[in-house]
Amino acid sequence: MLYDRQLMMDFFKIGDSLFDQAGSEKVAALVEKAKKNNVKLVFPVDFIIADKFDKNANVCVSPLTCCSR
């Protein structure tokens, strides 16, 4: 859900990562519901990224801010 949230609310690039369109359409309502009920949503501040989807991929930890457009 994080990618969906980021894409729909912050317009982040996700490269070739999977994207759940149906899930992304629920994000705004879930965030609004959390606000209405005084629930604090906590999201990661970094990602583990890879150059390919493979057990031998080159990976690194990247701050959330590096992926924004």
N, C-alpha and C positions, 0 to 999 in steps of 0.2 A: 504494500500500500504506500510505502514511502515514495517510490518513484511516481506513482499516480498523484499523490499529493503535491509533490514538487512540480510535476509537469503542469497540473491544472491550476495551481495557485502561485507558483513562483517562476514558471516557464523555464525549467532546467532542461538541458540536453541530456539524453540517456544513451546515445549511440545505438548499438544493436541490441540493447537490453530489452527484455520482454516488457510489454505495456498492457495493462488490463483496462481496456476502454470502459467496460461496464462498471468496474470498481471505481474508476476515476470520476464517473458521473455521480457517485455517492459522496464524494469528498466534501463538497461545500455544505451539504446538509449535515454531515457528521461534525464538521467543525462548528457550524452554527449551533447544533444541539449541545456540544461541549460548552460553548460560551454561555448558552442559556442556563445550563445546569452548573455553572462555575467549576467546570472540570478543566484542569490544565493538561493540554496535550504536550507530550514530550517526544521530540524527534531526534535522531542521531545528528551529530555535528560533522561526521565524516563518512566516507564510503570506502569499501575495499573494492578496487577496480582492477580489471584484467584486460589484457590485449586480445583475448579470445576466450571462448567458453570451452575450456579444456583443462584437465588436471595438471598439465605442464605449462599452463599460461604464466606469463610474467604478471605479477600482482604487486600492488602497492596500496597504502592507505592514503587517501586524498581528502583534504578538507572540503566540506560542502560548497564553499564559496568558489572553488576552482571550476565547478561545472556550470555555473550560471552563464547565461548569454550576455 
